[in-house]
Amino acid sequence: MEIFKRMDAGKLRGLALTLNVLALVQPVAVHAMDISWNGFGSFYDGQALHKELMPEGFTDTHVNFTSFSLVGLNLASSVNDDLSFAAQFVALGMPVGESASFDLFAQWAFVNYTPSETISIHLGRQLYPSLLASDYVRVGFLLPFRQVPSGVFGIEPFTRFDGISAAKTFGTSLGKLTLGVFGGNPLLDISTIATSQGGLTFGFADLIGAEVTLDGDGWRIRAQASRFLSQLTEGSPLPANTLSGHTQNFSIGYRYDKGNIVSWSEYTLAQTPDGTTLNRGKYVGIGRGFYWLGGYRFGKFMPRYTFAVASDDFNILGANGYTNGKTTSHTVGINYQLGLQAVAKVEYELDLIPSPQNGSYFVVQPAGSTITSAGAFYAGVDFIF
């Protein structure tokens, strides 16, 4: 896809994501400040087809133009040839962390120091690179699907952290190799709905990790390993208790976009081997996620299919096992390129769970429901400006 070819031609790779995004459209200069900006957004209608089983983000089967929409703004400024600043501000329809619907928050805001063409150092708020697709976590225009399958993406409870990262790029016979390290303080991204069960306070700290990326002609391969401290405090109306452990996260994936063929796939694993011992395992336990996407372009159209499966034994409420379960999804969709800066997407998602009530993950199932499969429909547009 031409948009990715233009991105991969930029100087910075991997962690310098904002500069790649800003290069997509002609920047607008703010006089006397040397600040460039551009924006992006996604507006979608989502509709669950069965109230007895709904994907994450739904509360009923009514038309929903809020939960799956967002708008964002990128800012960048260069101090000199070696020092620059970049920030992304986003307003999401779905609540994130302590932010309510469409509250504006900083997805990233960092200083970038490039002492040479092959070295980049970031200091400040930045993306947590848990998945290859995390590079474009809020910019749906750059994704071949509407969004990363929610069960896979939800294995980790945050997308950003405050800290430092560094990357070094090497030229090889196979392609451009980038090695990176990062560390800092994670920022909570899980929905406030998860904490409304009563008496739950989540906390994360001490993130440290490394990643390796290999870029070739129309393809990218990437692997990541990281570790962070996860804590959960239970209080009234629950018995007072504190659970903690060091969560390890591993992921590997690829992206292929050449000619008319598009394919993305990733696998992620999160586990906490030293977590607090509970009746049915350790806090936070273990979670796994996998997805595969295949698509083919016919002119402006691209039909696609995505398979995803995610499971966890996170034991978030101790012996009660708050989220333990598994969900498999099949999504068929079609993209239509509206122009250089907009793409329309329509898709149908079918979710399947192994058993009702006590066997699902990242789906919503009201009490008393006995069904194990249900679908949802989405239609909308992703754009940049």
PyMOL commands that set and color helices and strands:
alter all, ss='L'
color gray80, all
select helices_A, chain A and resi 2-8+17-22+132-136+140-142+150-153+192-195+318-320
alter helices_A, ss='H'
color red, helices_A
select strands_A, chain A and resi 35-48+54-55+70-78+83-92+104-116+119-127+160-171+176-187+200-216+219-234+241-258+261-271+277-278+281-282+286-296+301-313+325-339+342-352+363-364+373-384
alter strands_A, ss='S'
color yellow, strands_A
deselect
rebuild
show_as cartoon
